[in-house]
């Protein structure tokens, strides 16, 4: 007997494509991006799932799964858990099919995503905020299913969800005029990578499939390294569309078969990608939507001269997050630095510091100075923004030359978070 294959058959994914034709009038664009093409010396195309009706690919799996329910299951209603995008797909499907749905979301979900869920679902859905993470909301949703007799619509660990997401892969192959060498796919729970990877494994096996995870929630990478599904004790929830503590058992097994590599990307780099897409191409993406492009730097040599597809998974980003995105980007790029400085408690000390220490293009962006006359020296919290990363070395040399006593807060994330966020 041959080795067991976990990934779904092509005919199932094609059936899902037919099912989705009820609501998806046309495929999302596969568009060549001139900025990235020039930057990497590769033909880089973006699969624009951010342009879906619910602004993410999640509508595909959600509708495919819900459409398959029996009349009895539809009558009893459904339950799901989501950090935002799956919830919008479920809400849209409930409204379209006239099914009652209860949607559990983490308390930390951006308000914009909650509003979108309520807008797409109308009076067919109820939103319940529960827990700080997706996994906690998921536990509450599963409890509700058991107690209320409703059907659970999993966000990723379900064959029909995966088959629905796999239709993205079918569209890519149908839209491309050339053989595709690399596809970069964001990973949260693994449903999208499982679906697209399954299509390419069967229809374009030479294509390298690269999964991409945020550094603060790299559960699939860890599971690959351990040889079994391994939950993360803690996660960084910033890339909320991919912040999952435990990937699915099914998606893990499929990804083991279809992925050629997993790239782990720092959240700060994701933020830089978000800003670049907005500034250079007027494309608005959420953090998870920027993951695939963020990974290109790690494959710069391999993709040169190749045909590359990056899946832009979603654009549900709240405008109030932009300041945090900019801050994280500047920190990652080495352009923002925070210090706790000990300054003499005398007139002109702060002026002397700025005159002697700041370079011609350096800028103070934060200062918290409380003079304490009963002490020889006092603490000053200072944030500085540089124009060039290399300017940091010169800054530090000037600090040493003038015998400045300081503590560098960027290296102490807990203290840094407390000191900066309170101002």
Steps between C-alpha positions, in 0.01 A plus 500: 500500500618854424559768756182664631420834341323754716439775249157530329440371150479747215143409417394606852666838458341539157162422657569770756576740216159423348331554837672836543378615159169565678653798681837581339426657162861521379844383619710748696778654289844347452693819431866557420654745747761720332648629828577150634600370158765770471615461860557124483582446133214251480159508339296552818123464478253568781189289548267768632277321750483834681249595228252229595146602593595457869855623433663162564513149357310360801164531322604205280537237770217634714240498224613164364463341842170662598346429158566128558294479821180298515166683531482382862843646579409827333181518703690455830753769407876520504781617728852612413803662657721750324744786544305683231524380142344154538224668699425733210482209257266311732288810561466566127405135439240501780339811357506360147355161598263617774675306779533614860860524615678566830851635447759498778786749467787591735446811711819636338354490147531841327172690510504534123479123457217468752303770317556324168374170639184665626451681171539185286288283729216739574231357725605142417800503733593565862853610590641377831835641621685240706862457610819680404607267217342312212555170680307617807213621280514166317463306827193707588351439155546123529333507843204686350466237227484221755251684718273636226508228235637728229753411228856624546659666196873459551725780375761272344507140625221363280514330157230717340654818640833396346333412170339843489834672564655278233296681235753784537759261357274404208452866413872572511572223251210604277611864500874459453641505148832348610619211714520607863827434683410617853182565695521675839202437728425638849438244774278541803331168565614365165174479302604727213843343462344153511247586230729684259784256562273205420406651163860568401620161623262337253500749212842670513730282712815687396376818673663570836239571767628723780297553814550821700434548873542795737785455748265545793270217394709253302305191599531309172878549492532373857276203424713411198812512717342282771347253254153545650243770557636714782309783663669828584492608864487868408444691178536855375147593390610790279464304173148415611400319180781247556532500879407141582639308796438156352479412131258230389582129499366467145667816372828391661493168317414664169762771539762233571424362154462817298732765647861526390597745775364727772639851545457675834476880474536754786192710567703817443586391148134432433429859603762632260334301221158645586639854475688429176190353334299805602764760408618350170196314368199644689415147621351474848561167672462362850809354671422142393448627146858631491665175613560348157674808360702540821658161433647596163816646655580156643481349149660786309767283335272204423221700333716717277384455141209280612121524482371566851150527648429656841155446645364819657259339741305797634461874550294527818721753673384758749632851430561556873774235485712700257699682768590168660588359158728795428664471843570128459640559154738773617623281785560207266680718247729637772369854461328544837685479830400556861730580792472569869762775544645622831542878469647749749227692681617844392385762256600435139577128544233389259598766246864388521390141442311583181785720374777249568325170428252548218628472145392750230208281384412335835166593654362472853151347483436446871628660815388456860705718734411566862755716677588386852688778678594287801711267286824541308365315196153406379351261240382623163309276259599588144387358166706577190428440133785473251492542125753223436565177687877561492458826694452295817871419531593869487231579755639245743853630454386850592327363809826334608710805419287720725476239778123471481352250745218312331296183480404384151131410518464329160689202644260468793158435341297478821637823643488658156133412458410642842697822463400582143135403500423707810609820328 
